[in-house]
Amino acid sequence: MNKNWKPSSWREKKAKHLPNYSDEKALNLITNKLTAYPPLVFAGESRNLLKQLGDVANGKAFLLQGGDCAESFADFNPNNIRDSFKVMLQMAVVLTYGASCPVVKVGRIAGQFAKPRSQDTEKLDNLELESYKGDIINGIDFNEKSRTADPKRLIQAYNQSAATLNLLRAFAQGGFANLKQIHQWNLSFADDNQYKKRFEDMANRIDECLTFMEACGINDENVRQMNETDFYTSHEALLLPYEEALTRVDSTTGLWYDVSAHMLWVGDRTRQLDGAHIEFIKGIENPIGIKVGPSTEVSELLKIIEVVNPNNIPGRVTLICRMGADKISSILPQIIREVSKTDYKVVWACDPMHGNTIKSNTGYKTRPLTNIISEIEQFFKIHRSEGTYPGGIHLEMTGQDVTECIGGIREVTEDDLKSRYHTYCDPRLNASQSLELAFILSDFLKDERIRLQQSSNL
């Protein structure tokens, strides 16, 4: 623990992509109120996640991180939360069953309300206003009142996060995640296709295994993992006044934890070594993600890892690589080699979404599933070539039947985009595309497990 660090230390550094609040006094009143609010997550839960991510760093588990690009106040609904949780369960069981390794489930949920934007302002006709920067900051409607940063939105974001976490805990620990319920995890709009059939076949085989185990006296009454699951939350630590207000000293360890989420990450636009965001996350004990994009300078990245994880704790740092299918093979190998020369224990995760965004002929921002799959496949091949472990995946996805990413066995075409394009920011995989991707990823991961087993037997 850095004794000179405090939650407000970031204020002494340059902070990029923070909104300008016209009424600083109103902002301070809100953040002071938040400091007295109960924690959204508990330090002990973050320590459990750290331990599980340590297993990922050591090649013994796999990280599945996914959820909304940006949560919204308008779409807050228990059915939406349930369906996104269902898809994560489906994907996790496909990966666990296919690759025979534990899957650490981390949602982009219950706090993913702030988004950095390439441009500070947006112009429509002759009117120029602040860009939409997430519901915790301003509104998506294009008018001056909506686009003005409003501190009261921090309270609404906190309340929605608390309600979301309450429901997620109920789903994870109240029997919904019981493997006996696996047939009920299917989503009603999913068409019959080869991946839905594969999931049903797999579910039937799991049922047979559970029946056999119960006959042997092993059931959900005496084995916790059969009846419930661990599910963690994460978001980008972008809006630092909010994160500072929810950073507390853990009474059992005396260490600082950001209790807004179990895991926080720093984006590609805000990971400057001498910047406010790195200054903030270096002082909290939560597991930390660092986005690694094409503009990454390896020398600076190594210094960031050292600053954030000076004790080299496995699982403390996850490097979330977001290159693009056309760039990953020319950039990532060198980064892996330089990190591998050190003794740093990091989790290598692939974000195949952000580098593969294109503008369709119909004017919609989209992501082709073929490019997403290509980047994941290259990610695995590169790690195999470098002798390192591809430890995770980071997806923007939803349990809703949206048409935002093109492709898939239940094909979404460019003409389909307009029918159910609901994202507030970037395009997301729908439930069908997510399940399809899970089976493809399962095959990649199965090959990786075989490779690791063979190398350990040499």
Protein Blocks (a to p, Z undefined) as FASTA:
>chain_A
ZZkbcfklmmmpccehiacdfblmlmmmmmmmmmmpccfbdfklmmmmmmmmmmmmnopa
ccdddddfbdcfklgcfklmmmmmmmmmmmmmmmmmmnopacdddddehhiabccdfbfb
dcehjbccdddebjklmcfbdcfklmpccfklmmmmmmmmmmmmmmmmmmmmnopmpmkl
mmmmpcfklccdfklmmmmmmmmmmmmmmmmmmmnopafklmmklmmccdddddddfblm
lmmmmgccdfklopacdfkbfbdcddfklmcfklmklmmmmmpmbdcdddddfklcfklm
mmmmmmmmmnopghkaccdddebjklmmmmmmmmmmmmmmpmcdcdddddfklmmcccdf
kopacddfklmmmmmmmmmmmmmmnopacfbdcddddfbdcdfbgcdjkdcdfklmmmmc
cbfkbccddfklmmmmmmmmmmmmmmmmmmmmmmmmZZ
